[in-house]
Amino acid sequence: MFRWVCAAVAGAVLSGFAFLLVTGRYANDGPVILQLGAGHGLHRGDLFVATGWAVAMVMLAVLAWPHRRPVSRADRPGPSR
């Protein structure tokens, strides 16, 4: 449960930063790829932010997912050598 709380907090912070990057103006916005309205659009730099956000969210889920410990030879039933 603690892992999921940590992953949720990290995901919320990461999402907030990504939102600020996408909605703000910065030096390397890049060209507009998709015009959404007057003065608003999807820039090439926004795709980089969205891709990084998606990869980071998947990695958080992988880290938070419960892992099973591999069974060692000492734990396996059977004759010991």
BATI-398335 format. One line per 10 residues: number of its first residue (from 1); their letters; for each residue x, y, z of N, C-alpha, C. Coordinates in Angstrom, 3 decimals, padded with zeros to 6 digits. Atoms other than C-alpha are relative to their C-alpha. Example, Ala and Ser with C-alpha at 12.3 -4.5 7.8 and 13.67 -1.06 7.14 Angstrom:
BEGIN
1> AS> 000.890:-001.190:000.000:012.300:-004.500:007.800:000.900:001.200:000.000; -000.820:-001.190:-000.060:013.670:-001.060:007.140:-000.770:001.090:000.730
This chain:
BEGIN
1> MFRWVCAAVA> 000.822:-001.193:000.000:000.000:000.000:000.000:000.868:001.260:000.000; -000.897:-001.152:-000.086:002.857:002.381:000.849:000.599:000.330:-001.365; -000.541:-000.230:001.347:004.335:001.906:-002.635:-000.982:000.747:-000.876; 001.020:-000.641:000.823:001.049:002.922:-004.250:-000.199:001.454:000.396; 000.136:-001.389:-000.454:000.788:006.061:-002.093:001.175:000.824:-000.527; -001.184:-000.703:000.514:004.351:007.048:-003.017:-000.100:000.217:-001.509; 000.137:-000.118:001.456:003.676:006.364:-006.703:-001.085:001.014:-000.356; 001.072:-000.961:000.280:000.432:008.379:-006.573:000.468:001.434:000.228; -000.523:-001.343:-000.273:002.171:011.381:-004.996:000.990:000.407:-001.086; -000.976:-000.302:001.049:005.055:011.201:-007.484:-000.709:000.240:-001.334
11> GAVLSGFAFL> 000.759:-000.185:001.235:002.562:010.847:-010.347:-000.743:001.331:-000.030; 000.699:-001.279:-000.066:000.587:013.873:-009.165:000.966:001.165:-000.227; -001.000:-001.054:000.178:003.721:016.021:-008.945:000.476:000.023:-001.451; -000.444:000.103:001.389:004.927:014.783:-012.333:-001.058:000.539:-000.960; 001.087:-000.504:000.847:001.524:015.500:-013.885:-000.129:001.512:000.097; 000.048:-001.454:-000.169:001.535:019.005:-012.416:001.093:000.695:-000.779; -001.112:-000.583:000.756:004.950:019.756:-013.871:-000.242:-000.106:-001.508; 000.272:000.172:001.427:003.944:018.330:-017.267:-001.087:000.980:-000.454; 001.060:-000.949:000.331:000.770:020.459:-017.228:000.562:001.416:-000.132; -000.603:-001.327:000.067:002.814:023.580:-016.499:000.860:000.165:-001.248
21> LVTGRYANDG> -000.824:-000.072:001.210:005.217:022.772:-019.327:-000.843:000.131:-001.260; 000.836:-000.009:001.202:002.447:022.173:-021.854:-000.784:001.305:-000.124; 000.825:-001.209:000.062:000.373:025.226:-020.927:000.819:001.285:-000.007; -000.833:-001.201:-000.044:003.290:027.630:-020.498:000.689:000.270:-001.319; -000.795:-000.353:001.178:005.527:029.312:-023.004:001.467:-000.124:000.385; -001.424:000.149:-000.244:009.168:028.403:-023.226:000.749:000.135:-001.318; -000.820:-000.363:001.157:012.039:029.029:-025.609:-000.086:-001.020:-001.136; -000.044:001.038:001.038:011.902:025.698:-027.478:-001.358:-000.665:-000.195; 001.332:000.551:000.261:008.173:025.289:-028.087:-000.012:-000.839:-001.270; 000.018:000.659:001.310:008.840:024.259:-031.656:-001.190:000.470:-000.805
31> PVILQLGAGH> 001.107:-000.424:000.862:006.442:024.676:-034.539:-001.331:-000.585:000.476; 001.339:000.484:-000.338:002.692:024.273:-034.077:-000.327:-001.177:-000.915; 000.355:001.206:000.750:001.624:020.787:-035.138:-001.505:-000.058:-000.220; 001.459:000.042:000.074:-002.100:021.102:-034.422:-000.554:001.283:000.600; 000.600:-001.253:-000.464:-003.954:024.422:-034.170:-001.300:-000.320:000.725; 001.201:000.284:-000.781:-006.578:024.242:-031.389:-000.926:001.199:000.102; 000.809:-001.210:-000.078:-007.812:027.822:-031.460:000.896:001.199:-000.256; -000.784:-001.212:000.216:-006.698:031.423:-031.796:001.073:000.117:001.079; -001.100:-000.108:-000.954:-003.290:031.529:-030.165:000.272:-001.253:000.802; -000.201:001.253:-000.727:-003.535:027.944:-028.899:000.262:-001.115:-000.993
41> GLHRGDLFVA> -000.283:001.122:000.874:-002.082:024.814:-030.386:000.932:-000.992:000.666; -000.889:001.052:-000.471:-000.074:021.663:-029.900:001.340:000.180:-000.710; -001.332:-000.220:000.545:003.638:022.280:-030.367:000.795:-001.296:000.004; -000.869:001.174:000.039:006.371:019.782:-031.184:000.590:-000.274:001.381; -000.529:000.166:-001.349:007.832:020.379:-027.708:-001.002:-000.635:000.956; 001.037:000.605:-000.831:004.500:019.370:-026.164:-000.033:-001.521:-000.173; -000.048:001.451:000.229:004.811:015.931:-027.767:001.130:-000.640:000.797; -001.116:000.497:-000.797:008.185:015.492:-026.065:-000.400:-000.086:001.475; 000.460:-000.014:-001.396:006.644:016.438:-022.692:-001.006:-001.131:000.226; 001.024:001.041:-000.143:003.661:014.094:-023.225:000.622:-001.399:-000.043
51> TGWAVAMVML> -000.669:001.304:000.081:005.929:011.196:-024.217:000.769:-000.284:001.288; -000.728:000.170:-001.263:008.146:011.727:-021.164:-000.935:-000.269:001.151; 000.984:000.217:-001.053:005.091:011.936:-018.925:-000.537:-001.432:-000.050; 000.556:001.348:000.141:003.650:008.681:-020.313:001.004:-001.067:000.421; -001.034:000.974:-000.376:006.926:006.787:-019.929:000.204:000.007:001.513; -000.199:-000.101:-001.445:007.389:008.077:-016.373:-001.175:-000.604:000.771; 001.168:000.571:-000.682:003.828:007.095:-015.399:000.015:-001.528:-000.071; -000.110:001.462:000.117:004.359:003.556:-016.722:001.066:-000.520:000.957; -001.069:000.428:-000.912:007.614:003.310:-014.761:-000.449:000.073:001.458; 000.542:-000.079:-001.357:005.836:004.467:-011.586:-000.919:-001.184:000.287
61> AVLAWPHRRP> 000.885:001.154:-000.186:003.212:001.758:-012.081:000.807:-001.283:000.159; -000.859:001.192:-000.111:005.939:-000.859:-012.585:000.650:-000.054:001.378; -000.633:-000.031:-001.320:007.696:000.250:-009.405:-000.993:-000.270:001.125; 000.994:000.156:-001.056:004.474:000.289:-007.381:-000.671:-001.365:-000.015; 000.662:001.307:000.107:003.169:-003.057:-008.643:000.682:-000.994:000.931; -000.632:000.969:-000.909:003.728:-005.821:-006.071:000.760:-001.072:-000.780; -000.858:000.984:000.653:006.564:-008.110:-007.082:000.090:-001.242:000.871; -000.202:001.247:-000.736:006.908:-011.722:-006.133:001.478:-000.299:000.049; -001.406:000.348:-000.168:010.245:-012.816:-004.761:000.252:-001.313:-000.712; -000.309:001.274:000.661:011.874:-015.470:-006.933:000.343:-001.072:001.034
71> VSRADRPGPS> -000.258:001.112:-000.912:012.061:-018.867:-005.272:001.434:-000.471:-000.186; -001.389:000.463:000.078:015.629:-019.827:-004.447:000.044:-001.520:000.166; -000.142:001.460:-000.132:016.954:-023.370:-004.428:-000.213:-000.452:001.437; 000.149:000.380:-001.403:016.973:-023.394:-000.634:-001.481:-000.075:000.400; 001.431:000.000:-000.318:013.219:-022.715:-000.595:-000.774:-001.095:-000.713; 000.705:001.019:000.769:012.322:-025.461:-003.096:-000.046:-001.316:000.772; 000.074:001.327:-000.659:011.051:-028.762:-001.728:000.783:-001.030:-000.824; -000.718:001.064:000.698:013.003:-031.844:-002.583:001.287:-000.350:000.730; -001.249:000.410:-000.670:016.265:-033.581:-001.726:001.045:001.100:-000.066; -001.083:-000.992:-000.033:019.118:-031.333:-000.676:001.309:-000.678:-000.313
81> R> -001.294:000.596:000.367:022.625:-031.877:-001.935:001.065:000.494:000.914
